[in-house]
């Protein structure tokens, strides 16, 4: 019986009926139509994204420094001399690749959230790998971004293992269309990456409350490490999350994008990064299709509203 159900759901016609957005449709009917390629650098370059966001009043983690050339790596200790914790990431990375979190730094010993101790040589090699393009889109030469570590809200502490949970909001023509939170696990190594074993929890776009949860595309109810009920999540300051996502449309001009947002315990919701080609796993986490959500926006949502009015409309839509 289970095999028969899977075969039924995997039929292209059935997937179309339930409003699933496929890869080809996303690429050619949505991204190619609404995302002009000249705008991609605004989101592919994390430094440029951060500067644009700060200019229009979107809070982001503080930029500590940028290392653009190999000869600058030897000066890294000078860059972080006033910080005991920070994050190192590639400016053009994707999928969380190349992100190194340092939870504590003293006497040239760098400690990760898992307790692993790294030397300066380890950090030097990691930054060199970033510069060589090991983690970047297309493998082009990259720059290393050093930014402050987000202190995530205690509200999420029991739902995530070691790493920082985030909220991904899909924005279509300026309207928040679908959302999920990604929770790290021991399997994912403390990273909120679904492909590495993190949990995706679909969120009600009007309330920020959890709808369903999946790990490796299979439904789960309890976090495997913290043993907490995943369907009891309620994201606080939900309107502020949606406002960041809606503002990203004005900021970039991209008609289809993913906004990744973290909740800092002191500064509230902060934009982590944007994505011009967000993945489709959010549909599995929500148990519904993006194509249906997009069609609803096209048919029923008004055009030419401000970002505040678009958020109001989403929160009050029937």
N, C-alpha and C positions, 0 to 999 in steps of 0.2 A: 504493500500500500504506500509506504513512504517513498519508494522508488518511483511509483506512478505519479505521486504528487510532485516530486522534484522534476520529472520529465514534463509534466503539464506546465509547471511554472517556468521552465526553461524555454518553452516554445516562444519564438519571437512575437507571434500574434498575441499570446497571452500577456507577455511583458508589456506590449503596447497598450493592451486593454487596461492594465493596472497603472499606467502612466509612468513606467520606468524610462528614464533617460539613458540611452546607450552611449557608448564611447563615440561612435561615428556621428550620431546626431548632435552630441555635445560639441564635437570638434567643428563640424561643418555648418550646422544649422544655428548654433548658438555662439560659440566662441568666434568663429570666422566672421559672423555677421555683426556681432556687437563689440568685439574687442579689436580695435585697430592695432596692428603690430607695432606701430611707432610708439604706442603707449606702454608696451611691455616693460621697458626699462624702469618705469616708475614703480613697478612692484617686484621686478626681478632683482633689482639692486637694493638691498636692505638699508644701506646708508641713505640713498636717495629717498626711499619710502619714509624713513624716520624723519628726515628733514622736512619733507612735505607735510607729514602728519602734524609735526610740532607747529608748523606755520599756520595751520587751520584749527589748532586747539585740540588735537587728539593726543592724549597722553601716551607716551611710549617709554620703555626702559631707557634710562639715561645712557648716552653714548660716552664711554670712557676713552676710547681711542680707536684708531684705524691703522693697521699695518699693511702697507701696500707693496713693499719691496723686501726682498730677502735680506738685504743689509740692515733693515730696520728690526729684524727679529731679535737681534742681540740686545736691543734696548727695551725688550718687553718688561723686564722687572722695573724699569723706570716708569713705564706706562701705568703699571698697577700698584705702584709704591704706596698709594693712599687707600688701597682697597684690600680687604681680607677675603672677599668673595666676588665672583664675577662669572660671566659667560663669554666663551670664545666661539665665534661662528663664521662660516663663509658668507660673504656679502651676496653671492649668487647661488647659494645652496638651495636644496629642495628636499622635502620629506624628512627633515630633521637630521640629514647626513652632515657630519662634520661638526656638530654642536658639542662642545665640551663645557660641562658645568663644574666650576670650582666652588665648593662650599666653604672651604677654609684655606687660607694661605698664610703661612708663617715660616720664617727662616728657610726660604727656598723649597719648602715642602708644600705641595698642592694636593688637597684632599677633595675627592669627588663625593657626591651624595651617598654613594655606596660604601664609603670609607676607604677606598683605594687611594694610596699615596703615590703621587707622581713627582718626578724630579724636573728641574728646569730643562734638562735634555729632552724629556718626554714632551714638554710643552713646546719646545723649540721645533721638534720633529712634527708635531701636530700642525703648528702654524705654517711650517714649510710645505706640508701636504696641502693645506688650504691654498696657499699661494700658487702651487703648481697646478691647481684646478682639479684635484682628486675628487672633491665633493661638489663641484659646480655644475650648473646646467651646461651641457654640451662640452664639458671638460676644458673650458677656456680658462686662462689665467685669472686668478681671483684675488681678492683682498680679505684680510681677516678683520672682523669687527669684534671689539671688546666692549661689552655693555654691562650695566649693573644687573645683579641677580634679583629676580622677582621673588618677593616673599609672599607666597600664595596664602589666601585667606584660610583661617583655621576651619572654616565651614566645610572645606573640601578635604581636610586632612585625613579623615577616615575613609575617603573614597578613592584615594590615589596612593600608590606605593612609591615612596621616595621622590619621584619626579613631580614636576609642576603640571597640573591639569590645565587644559585650555578649552575654549569654546570656539568652534568653527561655525561661522554664519555664511551661508550662500546668499549672495545679493544679486538680484536680477532687475536690471533697469532701475536701480536705486532702491528697490524694495527688498527687505530681508525675506527670503523665501523659505529657508529651511535651516535648522540648526542642530548641532550635537555637541556634547562635551566629550573629550578624549582623556581617558584616565590611564595612567601608567601602571604597570604591573611588574612583578619580579621577572617574568618572562621577557618583557620589553626592555629590561635593563633600566627602568626608571624613566623611559622616554614615552611620550604620548604619541606613539606611532603605531597605527592599527596593523600595519604589515609586520611589525615586530612583536605583536602580541598584546598591545594595549587594548583597552575596552572602549568601544564607541557607544555612547548613550544618546539616543534621539531625544530632542527637547521640543516641547510645545512652543511654537514660534510666538504665541501670544502671552505665555506665562513663564517660560523658562523651566517648567517642571518636566521631569523625566517621563518618557513614554515607553521606551523599551531599551534593552541593552544587548550588545553583541560582542563576542570575541571570536576572532577568526571566522567572522560571518555567521556564527551560530548563536542563538539566543542564550543569554545568561541572566540570572537573577541576583547572584551574590558575587561580590568581588573576591577573586580566588585567594588573595593575600590578606586583605583586611576583614573579610567576612561580613562586610556591610551590605545592606539592601540597596541595590542600584536603582530601584524604582522609587526611592524616597528622596531623590535629589531635587532640590529647588534652588535654582541659581539666583542669588540676590542681585539687586541693582540691574534687573533685566532690561529695563528701558534704556539704561546707559549703555548696555552691551549693544542693543539694536541701533542706538544713535551713532556709535562708532562705525558700525557696519554701513549704515545709510550714508554717513559722511564720506566714506571711502569712495562712493560713486562720484561725488563732486570732485574729490581729490584727484582721482585717476582718469575719469572719463570712461572707465571700463563698464560695459553693460552687464557683464557676467564675471563675478569674482568671488573669492573666498576670503573672509576676514577672520584672522586668528586672534583671539582676545583672551587675556589672562586677568584674573582677579587678584590684585595685590592687596594685602591686608591693610596697608596704610594709604595707598593712592587710588584704590578702587579699580575699576576696569581699565586695562591698558592694552593698546593694540600691539601685538607682537610682530605680525607681518601680514602681507596680503599675497594672494595667489591669483594669477590670471587664468590658470588652468586647474581649478580645484577638482579633486577626485570625486568619484561617484559613490563611494562607500557610505556616504551620509544617508543614502536612500535605504540601505540595509538597516542602518541604526534606527531610522525612523519608521521603517515598515511601510513606506509609501514612495511614490515616484516623483522625481523632480520635474519630469515633463508635465505632469498634472498640475503641479504648483505653478510652473511657468505659464501654462495655458490659462490658469485662473487669473494670474496677474495681468496677462494680455487682455483678457476679456472683461474683467471686473474692476481693475484698479485704475484710478484716474492718472492722467499724465500731467507733467509740468508742476508738480508739487515740490515744496521745499523738503529738505531732509527731515525737519521736525514734523511736517504734515504727513510725510510718508510713514514715519514711525507711528504717529497717532492712528493712521488708517489701519496699519497692520494690527495694532493692539486692540482696535475696536471693530475689526472686520468680523462679519458673521460667518 
